[in-house]
Amino acid sequence: MTTLAPTVTFRVLGTPGPRHDEILSPAALDFVGRLVDAFGDRRLEILKERMRVRDRLASGSPLDFSLTTGRIRADDSWRVAPPAPGLTDRRVEITGPPDRRMTVNALNSDARVWMADFEDATSPTWNNVVDGQLNLLDAIERRIDFTTPEGKRYELGEQLATIVVRPRGWHLTEDHLEFDGHPAPASLVDFGLYFFHCAQRQIDAGHGPYFYLPKLESRGEARLWNDVFVLAQDLLGIPRGTIRATVLIETITAAVAMEEILYELREHSSGLNAGRWDYLFSLIKTFGHRTDFLLPDRAKVTMTAPFMRAYTELLVRTCHKRGAHAIGGMAAHVPSKDPDAHQAALAKVRLDKEREAEDGFDGSWVAHPALVPVCREVFDGVLESRPHQIERTRDDVEVTAAQLLSVRRVSAPPTPDGVRTNISVALRYFAAWLRGQGAVALDGLMEDAATAEIARVQIWQWLRHRVVERATVVDLLEAELDSLGAEYPWAPVDDIRALFERTALARELPAFFTNDAYSRHLVDRRPEGDHRPEGQS
C-alpha cells in the first residue's frame, strides 16, 4: 500500500444523516483527499481546455480526427484489457439511481449489468449522494431490502446483476465536502467513496470495482481517469488493471477520439457506450450557433438518421477492432397500464434493439426492469450462446468526420407541438430534480438530466435562429407553469421559471443546467457554528 505525507485538510459541510458516518469515515475522506490533492489542478485544466476547444469550434475551426494521434489509430497491435469477471456477457444492462428501491429491483432484474447512476439519474442532494453509497455497500454485503408503502417486501435473489458505478462528470463539484477550503470534484467523491469501501469487497465476491465514465470530451480526460485509477489501486494495495471502465461516447469531440480514449484507458478499459441523448445535447451545444445544425423536434431525430448511424457504426468498429465491448443506447420506455400503449412501446424497443444487435453491439441499455426480457430476447437471437460478438470487427465501416456532422440531412424547423413538449419536459424535470428526484417518468418515458438538457438547448437554438418567436416561447412557458403548479402543488414555480430563463432563454447558453441548479438549490450546508468533522489526509 502506498503511503503519502498528510497534505489535505477536509471538512464535511453536509447535514448528517443516519449511518452517514459509515461512508464518511476519516479513512475514507483521507483517501478521497489524496485523490483531490493529486488531481484537482489537472481537473481544472481539463475544464479550461474544454472551453478553449469550444471557442475554437464556435469560431469556425474544423472538427476532425487528430493528425497528431494518427499513429495510435494506425497501430493494429494494441488491444484493451480482456473482459473482467462479471463483464464478459453484457447483453442487457439496466440503469438507474442508487436509491434503495432501484438497487434491489435492478439487481434482481435478470439484466447482466446494473449501472448505478450518480450522474444523470440522480439529483445530487447530500442525502442522495451518501445514501446511494450506503445502498451499494449494503447490496454488496447482501443486507439490503425494500418494503413498499403497501407492505410488499423485496429482497435480493440469488442471481444478481454486476454493479457498475457512474460517478458524476468532471464539470460538477460536491459542495458538501471541502478539501483545503475548496469544494471537492464530484467525480472524485463518487468514485473515491465507492472504491474505498467496495473495491476489495467486490474482488472478494468474484467481481471487481467497475465504472462508467460520463461526459468525456477528449483523450486527455481519459488519461486523467486512468491516472486516478492507478493511484487509487496503489493506495489500497490493489493490483493495477483491476478496475474496469466503460466510457460513454456522448460528446461530439469524443466521437472523433474514440480510439485514443480506449488507448489511454487500455489496461482498465471495458468498452464504449453510445450515450445517444447526451450526444445530441453535445451537438447542439457545440454547433447550435450554426444554421446547418438546426435540429427538428427531438422525437424526429431517430437512430436511423445518417449522422447517428455514422456515430454508432464507428463506435462498434472502434470497440471491436480493439477487443472492447460496444454497448448500445437507452430504451427509455416505461410500462403503461394501457395494454395497447404498452405493446406499442415494447414494439419500439424491440426494433431499436434489433438494429443494435444486427449492427454488432454486444449489449444495450434499458431503463426499466419490464424491458429486460425484450432486450435479452433480441440479443439472445443474435448472440445465442456467445457472450458477445467482439470478433465481428465491422471492417466494412469507414466513417469520416463530415459524416458525423451531416446533420443538415435531417435539419428542419420545430413543430408547435415540439416546442411545447420541450418546455413541458424541461419544467417538469426541473421540478422533480429540485425536489431530489433525478429519474422521472414523463409521458411514457423515463427522463433524466440528459433529456432535460436536450429540451432546454433546443429551445435556446430555435430562439437564436428565430425559427420560433420569443413571445411564443414566453406564452407557452407561462401556460406550462400554470399546468405544472396544478399537477405538482409542491413545485417551487418561481424557482423553476427562473432556472428555465437562465438556462434556455439567456443570450449565452450555459453548458449545463445542473451547475446552476445545484449551486442555487441543492447545497445544504449546516449553519456556521455547528460541529463539523474535520480531518487531515
C-alpha positions in Angstrom: 0.0 0.0 0.0 1.4 3.4 -1.0 1.7 6.0 1.8 1.8 9.7 1.3 2.5 12.6 3.7 -0.5 14.3 5.2 -1.3 17.3 2.9 -5.0 18.0 2.7 -7.5 19.2 5.3 -11.1 18.3 4.8 -14.4 19.4 6.2 -17.8 17.8 5.9 -20.4 20.6 5.5 -23.5 18.5 4.7 -26.1 17.8 7.3 -25.5 14.4 9.0 -27.9 11.6 8.2 -28.5 8.1 9.5 -25.4 5.9 9.1 -23.5 8.7 7.2 -20.5 8.1 9.4 -20.1 4.6 7.9 -19.4 6.2 4.5 -17.8 9.5 5.7 -15.2 7.8 7.9 -11.9 9.6 8.5 -10.1 6.9 6.5 -12.5 7.2 3.5 -12.2 11.0 3.5 -8.5 10.8 3.8 -8.5 8.6 0.7 -10.7 11.0 -1.3 -8.5 13.9 -0.1 -5.4 12.2 -1.6 -7.2 11.9 -5.0 -8.3 15.5 -4.8 -4.7 16.6 -3.9 -3.2 14.7 -6.7 -5.7 15.5 -9.5 -7.7 18.6 -8.5 -5.5 21.0 -10.5 -5.5 18.8 -13.6 -9.3 18.6 -13.5 -9.4 22.5 -13.6 -7.0 22.5 -16.6 -9.3 19.9 -18.3 -12.3 22.3 -17.8 -10.3 25.2 -19.3 -9.3 23.1 -22.3 -13.0 22.3 -22.9 -13.7 26.0 -23.1 -10.8 26.6 -25.4 -11.9 23.8 -27.8 -15.5 25.0 -27.7 -14.4 28.6 -28.6 -12.2 27.3 -31.4 -15.1 25.3 -32.9 -17.5 28.2 -32.4 -15.1 30.5 -34.3 -15.1 28.1 -37.3 -12.2 25.7 -36.7 -13.0 22.3 -38.3 -13.6 19.2 -36.2 -11.8 16.2 -37.4 -9.8 13.2 -36.3 -6.5 14.3 -34.9 -3.4 14.1 -37.1 -1.1 14.0 -34.1 -2.6 10.8 -32.9 -2.8 9.1 -36.2 -0.1 6.6 -35.2 -2.4 5.3 -32.4 -5.2 4.7 -34.9 -2.9 3.1 -37.4 -1.2 0.7 -35.0 -3.2 -2.5 -35.2 -1.2 -4.2 -32.5 -2.7 -2.8 -29.3 -5.8 -4.1 -27.5 -7.7 -3.2 -24.3 -7.6 -5.5 -21.3 -9.6 -8.7 -21.6 -13.2 -8.7 -20.1 -13.2 -8.8 -16.3 -15.2 -11.2 -14.2 -18.9 -10.3 -14.4 -18.4 -8.2 -17.6 -17.9 -10.8 -20.2 -21.6 -11.1 -21.1 -23.3 -7.7 -21.1 -26.2 -8.3 -23.4 -28.7 -6.4 -21.2 -27.8 -3.6 -18.9 -30.3 -1.7 -16.7 -29.6 1.8 -15.5 -31.0 3.9 -12.6 -30.2 5.9 -9.5 -28.7 4.0 -6.5 -31.8 4.6 -4.3 -32.9 1.7 -2.1 -35.8 0.5 -4.3 -33.9 0.8 -7.6 -30.9 -1.0 -6.1 -33.0 -4.1 -5.2 -35.1 -4.1 -8.3 -32.2 -3.6 -10.7 -30.0 -6.3 -9.1 -32.9 -8.7 -9.3 -34.0 -7.7 -12.8 -32.2 -10.5 -14.7 -30.1 -7.9 -16.5 -26.4 -8.8 -16.7 -25.2 -5.4 -15.5 -26.7 -2.6 -13.4 -25.3 0.9 -13.9 -25.7 2.6 -10.6 -26.0 6.2 -11.8 -24.8 9.1 -9.6 -24.9 11.3 -12.6 -27.9 11.9 -14.9 -30.4 9.8 -13.0 -29.5 11.3 -9.5 -30.4 14.7 -8.2 -27.3 15.3 -6.1 -28.8 16.2 -2.8 -26.4 15.4 0.1 -28.7 12.6 1.3 -28.9 11.1 -2.2 -25.2 11.0 -2.6 -24.3 9.5 0.8 -27.4 7.2 0.9 -26.5 5.9 -2.6 -23.1 4.9 -1.3 -24.7 3.2 1.6 -27.1 1.3 -0.6 -24.2 0.0 -2.8 -22.3 -1.1 0.3 -25.4 -2.9 1.7 -26.1 -4.5 -1.6 -22.6 -5.9 -1.8 -22.9 -7.2 1.7 -26.3 -8.6 0.8 -28.1 -6.9 3.6 -30.4 -4.6 1.6 -34.1 -5.0 1.2 -37.1 -2.7 0.5 -40.7 -2.6 1.6 -43.3 -0.6 -0.3 -45.9 1.7 1.5 -48.4 -1.1 0.8 -46.3 -3.6 2.7 -44.8 -5.6 -0.1 -41.2 -6.6 0.7 -38.4 -7.0 -1.8 -35.0 -8.6 -1.1 -32.1 -9.8 -3.1 -32.3 -13.0 -5.0 -29.5 -15.5 -5.9 -28.5 -14.2 -9.3 -27.6 -10.5 -9.3 -26.6 -8.1 -11.9 -23.0 -6.9 -11.9 -22.7 -3.4 -10.4 -21.0 -0.7 -12.5 -21.0 2.8 -10.9 -21.3 6.0 -12.9 -19.8 8.9 -11.0 -20.7 12.5 -11.7 -18.8 14.3 -14.5 -15.7 16.4 -14.3 -17.7 19.6 -14.5 -19.5 19.1 -11.2 -18.5 19.8 -7.7 -19.6 18.3 -4.3 -20.1 21.4 -2.2 -20.8 19.5 0.9 -17.2 18.3 1.1 -14.3 20.8 1.3 -10.7 20.0 0.8 -8.2 22.8 1.7 -11.2 25.2 1.6 -12.4 24.3 -1.9 -15.4 22.2 -2.9 -14.4 18.7 -3.9 -14.7 17.4 -7.5 -17.9 15.4 -7.5 -16.4 12.7 -9.8 -13.6 12.0 -7.3 -16.1 12.0 -4.4 -18.4 9.4 -6.1 -15.5 7.3 -7.4 -13.4 7.6 -4.2 -16.0 6.7 -1.7 -17.3 3.7 -3.6 -13.7 2.5 -4.4 -12.6 2.8 -0.8 -15.5 0.9 0.7 -16.4 -1.5 -2.0 -13.4 -2.3 -4.3 -11.9 -5.1 -2.1 -15.4 -6.4 -1.2 -16.2 -6.7 -4.9 -13.0 -8.5 -5.6 -13.7 -10.9 -2.8 -17.1 -11.5 -4.2 -15.6 -12.5 -7.6 -16.2 -9.3 -9.5 -14.3 -6.0 -9.2 -14.6 -2.2 -9.0 -16.2 -1.3 -12.3 -17.2 2.2 -13.6 -19.0 4.1 -16.4 -17.3 7.4 -17.2 -19.6 10.2 -18.4 -19.2 13.4 -20.4 -15.6 12.8 -21.6 -14.6 15.2 -24.3 -11.0 14.3 -25.1 -8.1 11.8 -24.9 -6.6 13.9 -22.1 -9.7 13.4 -19.9 -9.4 9.6 -20.4 -5.7 9.8 -19.4 -6.7 11.7 -16.3 -9.1 9.0 -15.3 -6.5 6.3 -16.0 -4.1 8.1 -13.7 -6.8 8.3 -11.0 -7.3 4.6 -11.3 -3.6 3.8 -11.0 -3.1 5.9 -7.8 -6.3 4.6 -6.2 -5.2 1.0 -6.8 -1.8 1.7 -5.5 -3.1 3.5 -2.3 -5.2 0.5 -1.4 -2.8 -2.2 -2.5 -5.0 -3.4 -5.3 -3.3 -4.7 -8.5 -3.2 -2.3 -11.4 -5.7 -3.2 -14.0 -8.3 -4.5 -11.5 -10.5 -1.5 -12.3 -12.6 -1.6 -15.5 -14.2 1.4 -17.0 -16.7 1.8 -19.9 -16.7 5.3 -21.4 -19.9 6.9 -22.6 -19.3 8.5 -26.0 -21.8 11.3 -25.5 -19.9 14.3 -26.9 -19.1 15.1 -30.5 -15.4 15.8 -29.6 -15.1 12.3 -28.0 -16.6 10.8 -31.1 -13.6 11.7 -33.1 -11.3 10.4 -30.4 -12.8 7.0 -29.6 -9.6 5.0 -30.4 -7.5 7.5 -28.4 -9.8 7.2 -25.4 -9.6 3.4 -25.5 -5.8 3.7 -25.8 -5.4 5.9 -22.8 -7.5 3.5 -20.7 -6.5 0.3 -22.3 -5.3 -1.5 -19.1 -8.6 -0.5 -17.4 -11.0 -0.3 -20.4 -14.1 -2.4 -20.8 -15.5 -0.7 -23.8 -17.6 2.2 -25.0 -21.3 3.1 -24.8 -23.5 5.1 -27.2 -24.9 7.8 -25.0 -27.3 8.9 -27.6 -29.3 11.7 -25.7 -26.2 13.5 -24.4 -24.6 13.1 -27.8 -27.5 15.1 -29.3 -27.2 17.6 -26.5 -23.4 18.0 -27.2 -24.0 18.6 -30.9 -26.5 21.4 -30.2 -24.3 22.9 -27.5 -21.2 22.8 -29.7 -22.7 23.9 -33.0 -26.0 25.5 -32.0 -24.9 28.8 -33.4 -24.8 27.4 -36.9 -27.9 27.2 -39.1 -26.8 24.0 -40.7 -27.1 22.3 -37.3 -30.7 23.2 -36.7 -32.3 20.0 -35.4 -36.0 19.3 -35.6 -38.2 18.0 -32.7 -36.3 15.6 -30.5 -38.8 12.8 -31.3 -37.9 13.1 -35.0 -34.2 12.6 -34.6 -34.0 8.8 -34.6 -31.1 6.5 -34.5 -31.6 5.9 -38.2 -30.6 9.4 -39.1 -27.4 9.3 -41.2 -25.3 11.2 -38.7 -26.4 9.0 -35.8 -25.8 5.8 -37.9 -22.3 7.1 -38.6 -21.7 7.6 -34.8 -23.0 4.2 -33.8 -21.3 2.2 -36.6 -18.0 4.0 -35.8 -18.4 3.0 -32.2 -18.9 -0.7 -32.9 -16.0 -0.8 -35.4 -13.7 1.0 -33.0 -14.5 -1.2 -30.0 -14.3 -4.5 -31.8 -11.0 -3.5 -33.5 -9.5 -3.1 -30.1 -11.2 -6.1 -28.4 -13.7 -4.0 -26.4 -17.4 -4.3 -25.8 -19.7 -1.9 -27.7 -22.8 -1.2 -25.6 -25.9 0.3 -27.2 -28.1 3.2 -26.1 -31.0 3.7 -23.8 -34.5 2.3 -24.2 -36.3 4.8 -22.0 -39.9 3.5 -22.3 -41.7 2.6 -19.1 -44.7 0.2 -18.7 -48.1 1.6 -19.4 -51.4 0.5 -17.8 -53.0 0.8 -21.2 -52.3 -2.6 -22.9 -52.2 -1.1 -26.4 -49.8 1.6 -25.4 -47.6 -0.9 -23.6 -47.4 -3.2 -26.6 -46.6 -0.3 -28.9 -43.8 0.7 -26.5 -42.4 -2.8 -26.5 -42.5 -2.9 -30.3 -40.4 0.3 -30.5 -37.9 -1.1 -28.0 -37.7 -4.3 -30.0 -37.0 -2.5 -33.3 -34.3 -0.4 -31.6 -32.5 -3.4 -30.0 -32.8 -5.4 -33.2 -31.0 -2.6 -35.1 -28.2 -2.5 -32.5 -27.7 -6.3 -32.3 -27.6 -6.6 -36.1 -25.1 -3.7 -36.2 -22.7 -5.6 -33.9 -23.4 -4.2 -30.5 -22.7 -6.6 -27.7 -25.5 -5.4 -25.4 -27.7 -2.5 -24.7 -29.4 -0.4 -22.0 -32.9 -0.3 -20.7 -34.4 2.0 -18.0 -37.0 -0.3 -16.5 -37.0 -4.0 -15.4 -40.0 -4.7 -17.6 -37.9 -4.0 -20.7 -35.2 -6.5 -19.7 -36.9 -9.6 -21.3 -37.4 -8.0 -24.8 -33.8 -6.7 -24.9 -32.5 -10.1 -23.8 -34.6 -11.9 -26.3 -33.3 -9.8 -29.1 -29.6 -10.2 -28.2 -30.1 -13.9 -27.4 -31.3 -14.3 -31.0 -28.1 -12.9 -32.4 -25.5 -14.0 -29.8 -27.1 -17.3 -28.9 -24.5 -19.0 -26.5 -21.7 -16.5 -27.3 -21.1 -13.9 -24.6 -20.6 -11.1 -27.2 -19.7 -10.5 -30.8 -16.4 -8.7 -30.5 -15.0 -10.9 -33.2 -17.3 -9.1 -35.7 -14.9 -6.3 -36.4 -17.1 -4.4 -39.0 -14.2 -3.8 -41.4 -16.8 -2.6 -43.8 -17.3 0.6 -41.9 -15.5 3.7 -42.8 -16.7 6.9 -41.2 -15.4 10.5 -41.7 -15.8 13.5 -39.5 -18.0 15.0 -42.2 -20.4 12.1 -41.9 -20.6 12.5 -38.1 -21.5 16.2 -38.7 -24.0 15.6 -41.6 -26.9 17.0 -39.6 -28.4 19.1 -42.4 -29.9 16.0 -43.9 -32.4 15.9 -41.1 -32.4 19.6 -40.3 -35.8 21.2 -40.1 -37.7 23.8 -38.1 -39.6 22.6 -35.0 -43.4 22.0 -34.9 -45.6 23.8 -32.4 -46.1 20.5 -30.5 -42.3 20.0 -30.4 -41.8 23.5 -28.8 -44.5 22.9 -26.2 -43.2 19.4 -25.4 -39.6 20.6 -24.8 -40.8 23.3 -22.5 -43.1 20.9 -20.6 -40.4 18.2 -20.3 -37.8 20.7 -19.1 -40.1 22.3 -16.5 -41.4 19.1 -15.1 -38.0 17.5 -14.9 -36.6 20.7 -13.2 -39.4 20.4 -10.6 -38.5 16.8 -9.8 -34.8 17.4 -9.8 -35.1 20.3 -7.4 -37.1 18.1 -5.2 -34.4 15.4 -5.2 -35.6 13.0 -7.9 -33.2 12.5 -10.9 -35.1 9.9 -12.9 -38.7 10.8 -13.8 -41.4 9.0 -15.8 -42.9 11.6 -18.1 -45.4 10.7 -20.9 -44.3 7.1 -21.0 -40.6 7.7 -21.0 -38.0 7.6 -18.2 -36.4 11.1 -18.4 -33.2 12.1 -16.8 -30.9 15.1 -16.9 -29.8 14.3 -20.5 -33.2 14.7 -22.0 -33.9 17.8 -19.9 -30.7 19.2 -21.4 -31.8 18.5 -24.9 -35.1 20.1 -24.3 -33.8 23.4 -23.0 -30.9 23.7 -25.5 -33.3 23.1 -28.4 -35.4 26.0 -27.2 -32.3 28.1 -27.0 -31.2 27.1 -30.5 -34.7 27.7 -32.0 -34.8 31.2 -30.4 -31.3 32.0 -31.6 -32.1 31.3 -35.2 -35.6 32.9 -34.9 -37.5 29.9 -36.1 -39.6 30.3 -33.0 -40.7 33.7 -31.7 -39.7 34.6 -28.2 -43.2 35.8 -27.4 -44.5 32.3 -28.3 -42.0 30.6 -26.0 -42.8 33.0 -23.1 -46.5 32.4 -23.6 -46.0 28.6 -23.6 -43.7 28.9 -20.6 -46.4 30.6 -18.5 -49.1 28.2 -19.7 -46.9 25.2 -18.8 -46.0 26.7 -15.5 -49.7 27.0 -14.7 -50.2 23.4 -15.6 -47.2 22.4 -13.6 -48.5 24.2 -10.5 -51.8 22.3 -10.8 -50.1 19.0 -11.4 -47.3 19.4 -8.7 -48.7 21.7 -6.0 -45.4 21.3 -4.1 -43.4 22.7 -7.0 -41.4 26.0 -6.5 -42.8 27.6 -9.6 -40.9 30.8 -9.4 -37.6 28.9 -8.9 -38.4 26.7 -11.9 -39.3 29.6 -14.1 -36.0 31.4 -13.2 -34.0 28.2 -13.9 -35.5 27.9 -17.3 -35.0 31.5 -18.1 -31.3 31.4 -17.1 -30.5 28.1 -18.9 -32.8 28.3 -22.0 -33.7 31.9 -22.6 -30.4 33.7 -21.9 -28.3 35.2 -24.6 -25.4 32.9 -24.0 -26.0 29.2 -23.5 -24.9 27.7 -20.2 -23.0 24.4 -20.7 -25.2 22.5 -18.1 -28.3 23.3 -16.2 -27.1 21.2 -13.3 -24.3 23.5 -12.3 -26.7 26.4 -11.9 -29.5 24.4 -10.2 -27.1 22.7 -7.8 -25.3 25.8 -6.6 -28.6 27.7 -6.1 -30.9 25.0 -4.7 -29.2 21.8 -3.6 -26.3 22.9 -1.4 -27.5 22.2 2.1 -24.8 23.3 4.5 -25.1 23.4 8.2 -25.0 26.8 9.8 -21.7 28.2 10.9 -21.0 27.1 14.5 -22.4 23.6 14.1 -20.0 20.8 14.8 -18.2 19.9 11.6 -16.0 16.8 11.4 -12.5 17.9 10.3 -9.5 15.9 9.4 -6.3 15.8 7.6 -5.0 13.5 5.0 
